[in-house]
Amino acid sequence: MSVGFNPRDTTRSSERAPQPGIAAKYKALSPQFLSALRIVAAFVFILAGTSKLFAFPVPMPQGGTVPLFSEMGVGGVLEVFGGALLLVGLFTRPVAFVLSGEMAVAYFQFHFPTSFWPTVNQGVPAVLYCFLFLYLSAAGGGPWSIDALRRSGKLP
């Protein structure tokens, strides 16, 4: 396929099939962008859990880790294991729904009492994760996921 004027091309411009523009090509990548969004968000979400459970990459603000059987400990377990499932795209919809609920509870229990505004009460990440995971619970994990491999029959 040539680009631009071709003197040997005898077809009229009205007879040629229209070529997709850059916007159409970009839009066609939306399933892959969905997978990339899921992978990056899950990786960052796992870090929130590892900070709570293992003080990695940084300890909690009060120093160290949280008790495993505390509310924050349960949140850390959900963030590490739920985030890992989202990272690989296994059981994406139900896991994302549970994690969306976790983030809603985190926002209203820990951030909202301080202020209505997420920027004031430092609840922006909780709100964003809540709605991102709610979206993933409806949209699924995208083509780069174990769920997609299972659907295609390539995995049991």
Summary of the structure (lengths in Angstrom):
residues: 156
radius of gyration: 22.3
end to end distance: 41.7
largest distance: 76.2
contacts: 422
relative contact order: 0.13
helix: 62%
strand: 0%
